[in-house]
Amino acid sequence: MGGDYYDFLDLGRERLGLVIGDIAGKGIAAALLMANLQANMRSQCAIALDQPERFLQSVNQLFFENTIDSAYATLFFGEYDDRARRLRYANCGHLSGLLLRSDSTLERLASTGTVLGLFKEWDCSIGECGLGAGDTLVLYTDGITESLNAGGEEFGESGLIAALRRGGGGSSAALVGSIVDEVQRFGPHEQHDDITLIVARCC
């Protein structure tokens, strides 16, 4: 049992919510907090379409009120509009999303706000970017980048980017598989953290 969280939310009007998060801590306690966060996200997602800032403020308030003072989560929330080919996103203290463009340029979708659950008064900004055919979005937790090899070296963001570029020609499912395979070959001993990865490609 662990504290990583990922989800896909049907927001209506050809819009899809992409969510990935990481709860502070490990084990059963983290898993329970993850379930709490998922329930908050799903109960409030009706307002995400038109008011993403208010949606996340509401999620933060519920998480803050229903957990212990030290509980918090990093979270990346993206809302993809298929008609407009647009991604609006909030990165709440999470690892930067990676956007590999079809021309092989790379963009990082960095933090737009702080973590969820630590502060009663909380706000974030919303980033926005257009997506074109062949662009690939990768969201992940630190179980990917902090995987260690026998020498104590981390796979790191650079290792993830290299794996993304090497496997970039296949389907999203194939790319997930190839990245996870590379992480596991890099650190073949027992994994000490959850590996969670979302890959979404614009057609």
GIBELQUI-V840506 format. One record per pair of residues at least 12 apart in sequence whose ideal C-beta (glycine too) atoms are under 7 Angstrom apart, sorted by sequence separation. I is the first residue (numbers start at 1). J is the second residue. If there is no record, write none. Layout:
i:I j:J
i:I j:J
This chain:
i:7 j:19
i:77 j:89
i:96 j:108
i:97 j:109
i:112 j:124
i:113 j:125
i:145 j:157
i:167 j:179
i:183 j:195
i:6 j:19
i:76 j:89
i:77 j:90
i:96 j:109
i:112 j:125
i:5 j:19
i:6 j:20
i:23 j:37
i:44 j:58
i:96 j:110
i:112 j:126
i:5 j:20
i:44 j:59
i:76 j:91
i:112 j:127
i:145 j:160
i:163 j:178
i:164 j:179
i:180 j:195
i:5 j:21
i:21 j:37
i:144 j:160
i:163 j:179
i:75 j:92
i:180 j:197
i:4 j:22
i:5 j:23
i:41 j:59
i:74 j:92
i:76 j:94
i:91 j:109
i:93 j:111
i:109 j:127
i:179 j:197
i:3 j:22
i:40 j:59
i:74 j:93
i:75 j:94
i:91 j:110
i:160 j:179
i:163 j:182
i:3 j:23
i:74 j:94
i:89 j:109
i:91 j:111
i:140 j:160
i:56 j:77
i:76 j:97
i:91 j:112
i:92 j:113
i:93 j:114
i:176 j:197
i:3 j:25
i:19 j:41
i:40 j:62
i:90 j:112
i:92 j:114
i:93 j:115
i:3 j:26
i:40 j:63
i:90 j:113
i:92 j:115
i:176 j:199
i:2 j:26
i:92 j:116
i:175 j:199
i:1 j:27
i:37 j:63
i:138 j:164
i:1 j:28
i:3 j:30
i:36 j:63
i:52 j:79
i:159 j:186
i:172 j:199
i:2 j:30
i:3 j:31
i:17 j:45
i:155 j:183
i:172 j:200
i:2 j:31
i:5 j:34
i:172 j:201
i:1 j:31
i:3 j:33
i:36 j:66
i:99 j:129
i:102 j:132
i:3 j:34
i:7 j:38
i:17 j:48
i:36 j:67
i:48 j:79
i:102 j:133
i:155 j:186
i:5 j:37
i:92 j:124
i:102 j:134
i:136 j:168
i:155 j:187
i:5 j:38
i:102 j:135
i:7 j:41
i:11 j:45
i:15 j:49
i:33 j:67
i:56 j:90
i:90 j:124
i:101 j:135
i:9 j:45
i:13 j:49
i:37 j:73
i:52 j:88
i:56 j:92
i:90 j:126
i:99 j:135
i:100 j:136
i:147 j:183
i:11 j:48
i:12 j:49
i:149 j:186
i:11 j:49
i:33 j:71
i:52 j:90
i:88 j:126
i:89 j:127
i:99 j:137
i:149 j:187
i:144 j:183
i:147 j:186
i:148 j:187
i:88 j:128
i:97 j:137
i:98 j:138
i:147 j:187
i:74 j:115
i:75 j:116
i:87 j:128
i:97 j:138
i:73 j:115
i:86 j:128
i:87 j:129
i:97 j:139
i:72 j:115
i:73 j:116
i:72 j:116
i:73 j:117
i:86 j:130
i:87 j:131
i:147 j:191
i:72 j:117
i:85 j:130
i:86 j:131
i:95 j:140
i:71 j:117
i:72 j:118
i:85 j:131
i:24 j:71
i:85 j:132
i:95 j:142
i:146 j:193
i:24 j:72
i:143 j:191
i:24 j:73
i:23 j:73
i:67 j:117
i:95 j:145
i:143 j:193
i:22 j:73
i:142 j:193
i:143 j:194
i:144 j:195
i:21 j:73
i:22 j:74
i:143 j:195
i:21 j:74
i:63 j:116
i:64 j:117
i:141 j:194
i:143 j:196
i:144 j:197
i:21 j:75
i:63 j:117
i:106 j:161
i:141 j:196
i:19 j:75
i:20 j:76
i:60 j:116
i:64 j:120
i:140 j:196
i:59 j:116
i:60 j:117
i:140 j:197
i:19 j:77
i:139 j:198
i:17 j:77
i:18 j:78
i:138 j:199
i:17 j:79
i:18 j:80
i:60 j:122
i:76 j:139
i:98 j:161
i:136 j:199
i:137 j:200
i:15 j:79
i:16 j:80
i:100 j:164
i:15 j:80
i:57 j:122
i:136 j:201
i:15 j:81
i:57 j:123
i:98 j:164
i:14 j:81
i:135 j:202
i:11 j:79
i:14 j:82
i:56 j:124
i:100 j:168
i:134 j:202
i:14 j:83
i:133 j:202
i:132 j:202
i:133 j:203
i:53 j:124
i:131 j:202
i:22 j:94
i:21 j:94
i:53 j:126
i:52 j:126
i:85 j:202
i:20 j:139
i:22 j:141
i:22 j:142
i:18 j:139
i:20 j:141
i:4 j:141
i:4 j:143
i:20 j:196
i:20 j:198
i:18 j:198
i:18 j:200
i:4 j:194
i:6 j:196
i:2 j:194
i:4 j:196
i:6 j:198
